[in-house]
Amino acid sequence: MNELLTLFLRATFVENMPLTLFLGLCTFLALSRRPETAVGLGIAVIGVMGVTVPLNQLIYSALLAPGAWSWAGMPELDLSYLSLIAFIGVIAATVQLLEMLLDRFLPSVHAAFGVFLPLLTVQCAILAGSLFMVERNYTLAQSFVFGIGGGTGFAIAVIMLSAVRARLAYADLPAGLRGLGITFVLAGLMSLGFSSFAQMATQ
């Protein structure tokens, strides 16, 4: 249990997708203008990663990994080269289902996402969760915890950035820092803050 808790905290803070690994920055920056949109994005990323990472772990270990077909008398069969296509397919199906549910039950949130919700299909942070799972040889339980932790870390980061940006909307900023300029500065400062967790974890 302690091992899973450590993995969750590491995925959330030490290996934070946008602020430490710099993954998923497109939606991280684009949808952090308003806190309500950022909260919706964070929940969506948690849901998608929490579903796709363990599901891809099952698919990889049962069908694609070297030796996965030993039960069928084909121990030499290695389909791992298909993992990228399979992972993207699972992510695309999950995002499509999420989009249908939001459109049906939360149309305002769906409208706020706009074109960025379908882009979760190819968001590098979500795909990276499955690729890290394979590289680190996580079990099903570890994959689920890592997916939830990675999504939670993304949600915390984007909600924090949106809260600061909402306050700065009323600030008298220099012309050169308005818009994305101050956003990049804030993201850099937040990244420095989160990098301290990595230093603490190595001690």
C-alpha positions as CSV (number, residue, x, y, z in Angstrom):
1,M,0.0,0.0,0.0
2,N,2.8,2.4,0.8
3,E,4.4,1.6,-2.5
4,L,1.2,2.6,-4.4
5,L,0.9,5.8,-2.3
6,T,4.5,6.7,-3.1
7,L,3.8,6.1,-6.8
8,F,0.7,8.3,-6.7
9,L,2.6,11.2,-5.0
10,R,5.5,10.8,-7.4
11,A,3.2,10.9,-10.4
12,T,1.3,13.9,-9.1
13,F,4.2,16.1,-7.9
14,V,7.6,14.8,-8.7
15,E,6.8,13.8,-12.3
16,N,4.1,16.4,-13.0
17,M,3.2,16.1,-16.6
18,P,3.1,19.8,-17.7
19,L,5.4,21.4,-15.1
20,T,8.2,18.8,-14.7
21,L,8.1,16.7,-17.8
22,F,6.7,19.5,-20.0
23,L,4.0,17.3,-21.6
24,G,0.5,18.4,-22.6
25,L,1.5,22.1,-22.7
26,C,-0.9,22.9,-25.6
27,T,-4.1,22.3,-23.6
28,F,-2.4,23.3,-20.4
29,L,-1.8,26.8,-21.7
30,A,-4.9,27.2,-23.9
31,L,-7.5,26.1,-21.4
32,S,-6.1,27.8,-18.3
33,R,-7.8,31.2,-19.0
34,R,-10.8,30.5,-16.8
35,P,-10.9,28.4,-13.6
36,E,-14.2,26.7,-14.5
37,T,-12.7,25.5,-17.8
38,A,-9.5,24.4,-16.1
39,V,-11.4,22.4,-13.5
40,G,-13.3,20.6,-16.3
41,L,-10.1,19.9,-18.2
42,G,-8.5,18.5,-15.0
43,I,-11.4,16.2,-14.4
44,A,-11.4,15.1,-18.0
45,V,-7.6,14.3,-17.9
46,I,-8.0,12.4,-14.6
47,G,-10.8,10.3,-16.1
48,V,-9.1,9.6,-19.4
49,M,-5.7,8.7,-17.8
50,G,-7.4,6.7,-15.1
51,V,-9.1,4.6,-17.7
52,T,-6.6,4.4,-20.5
53,V,-3.4,3.6,-18.6
54,P,-4.7,0.4,-16.9
55,L,-6.7,-0.6,-19.9
56,N,-3.6,-0.3,-22.1
57,Q,-1.7,-2.3,-19.5
58,L,-4.1,-5.1,-19.9
59,I,-4.0,-5.0,-23.7
60,Y,-0.2,-4.8,-23.7
61,S,0.4,-7.6,-21.2
62,A,-2.2,-9.9,-22.6
63,L,-1.8,-9.4,-26.4
64,L,1.2,-7.3,-27.4
65,A,4.1,-8.0,-25.0
66,P,6.8,-10.5,-26.0
67,G,5.7,-14.0,-24.9
68,A,2.1,-12.9,-24.4
69,W,0.9,-15.6,-26.8
70,S,2.7,-18.5,-25.0
71,W,-0.7,-19.9,-24.0
72,A,-1.5,-20.4,-27.7
73,G,1.8,-22.1,-28.5
74,M,3.5,-19.0,-30.0
75,P,6.0,-17.8,-27.3
76,E,8.2,-16.2,-29.9
77,L,5.4,-13.8,-31.1
78,D,6.1,-10.2,-30.3
79,L,3.5,-7.6,-31.2
80,S,4.9,-4.8,-29.1
81,Y,5.5,-2.8,-32.3
82,L,1.7,-2.3,-32.5
83,S,1.5,-0.8,-29.0
84,L,1.5,2.8,-30.1
85,I,-1.4,2.2,-32.5
86,A,-3.3,0.2,-29.9
87,F,-2.8,2.9,-27.2
88,I,-3.9,5.7,-29.4
89,G,-7.0,3.7,-30.4
90,V,-7.9,3.1,-26.7
91,I,-7.4,6.8,-25.9
92,A,-9.4,7.9,-28.9
93,A,-12.3,5.7,-27.9
94,T,-12.2,6.9,-24.3
95,V,-12.2,10.6,-25.3
96,Q,-15.0,10.0,-27.8
97,L,-17.1,8.4,-25.0
98,L,-16.2,11.3,-22.7
99,E,-17.2,13.8,-25.4
100,M,-20.6,12.1,-25.9
101,L,-21.3,12.1,-22.1
102,L,-20.4,15.8,-21.7
103,D,-22.4,16.8,-24.7
104,R,-25.4,14.9,-23.3
105,F,-25.2,15.8,-19.6
106,L,-22.9,18.9,-19.3
107,P,-23.4,20.8,-22.6
108,S,-21.9,24.0,-21.1
109,V,-18.7,22.3,-20.2
110,H,-18.6,20.6,-23.6
111,A,-19.0,24.0,-25.3
112,A,-16.2,25.5,-23.2
113,F,-13.8,22.8,-24.3
114,G,-14.5,23.5,-28.0
115,V,-11.9,22.0,-30.3
116,F,-9.6,21.1,-27.4
117,L,-11.6,18.2,-26.1
118,P,-11.0,16.0,-29.3
119,L,-7.4,17.1,-29.0
120,L,-7.1,15.0,-25.8
121,T,-6.9,12.0,-28.1
122,V,-3.4,13.0,-29.2
123,Q,-2.4,14.9,-26.1
124,C,1.2,13.8,-25.4
125,A,0.6,13.7,-21.6
126,I,-2.1,11.1,-21.9
127,L,-0.2,9.0,-24.3
128,A,3.0,9.4,-22.2
129,G,1.1,7.7,-19.3
130,S,0.7,4.5,-21.3
131,L,4.3,4.7,-22.7
132,F,5.7,5.1,-19.2
133,M,3.7,2.2,-18.0
134,V,5.3,-0.1,-20.6
135,E,8.8,1.3,-20.1
136,R,8.6,0.9,-16.3
137,N,6.8,-2.5,-16.5
138,Y,3.9,-1.5,-14.1
139,T,1.4,-3.9,-12.9
140,L,-2.3,-3.3,-13.3
141,A,-2.7,-1.8,-9.9
142,Q,0.4,0.4,-10.4
143,S,-0.9,1.5,-13.8
144,F,-4.2,2.6,-12.3
145,V,-2.5,4.5,-9.6
146,F,0.0,6.1,-12.0
147,G,-2.8,7.1,-14.4
148,I,-4.9,8.7,-11.6
149,G,-1.8,10.4,-10.1
150,G,-0.6,11.7,-13.5
151,G,-4.1,13.1,-14.2
152,T,-4.3,14.6,-10.7
153,G,-1.0,16.3,-11.2
154,F,-2.1,17.8,-14.5
155,A,-5.4,18.9,-12.9
156,I,-3.6,20.6,-9.9
157,A,-1.2,22.4,-12.3
158,V,-3.8,23.7,-14.7
159,I,-6.2,24.8,-11.9
160,M,-3.4,26.7,-10.1
161,L,-2.4,28.4,-13.3
162,S,-6.0,29.4,-14.1
163,A,-6.5,30.8,-10.7
164,V,-3.4,33.1,-11.0
165,R,-4.4,34.1,-14.5
166,A,-7.9,35.0,-13.4
167,R,-6.4,37.4,-10.7
168,L,-3.9,38.9,-13.2
169,A,-6.7,39.8,-15.6
170,Y,-7.3,42.9,-13.4
171,A,-3.5,43.7,-13.1
172,D,-1.8,46.5,-14.9
173,L,0.8,44.5,-16.7
174,P,3.3,45.9,-19.2
175,A,2.2,45.5,-22.8
176,G,4.8,42.9,-23.6
177,L,3.7,40.6,-20.8
178,R,0.0,40.6,-21.5
179,G,-1.6,37.4,-22.8
180,L,0.7,34.4,-23.3
181,G,3.8,36.4,-22.2
182,I,2.8,36.4,-18.5
183,T,1.4,32.9,-18.9
184,F,4.8,31.5,-19.9
185,V,6.4,33.4,-17.0
186,L,3.9,31.9,-14.5
187,A,4.3,28.4,-16.0
188,G,8.1,28.8,-15.6
189,L,7.8,29.9,-12.0
190,M,5.4,27.0,-11.2
191,S,7.8,24.6,-12.9
192,L,10.6,25.8,-10.6
193,G,8.4,25.2,-7.6
194,F,7.5,21.7,-8.7
195,S,11.1,20.8,-9.5
196,S,11.8,21.2,-5.8
197,F,9.7,18.0,-5.2
198,A,12.1,16.1,-7.4
199,Q,15.0,17.3,-5.3
200,M,13.2,16.3,-2.1
201,A,12.5,12.8,-3.6
202,T,16.1,12.2,-4.3
203,Q,17.3,12.9,-0.8
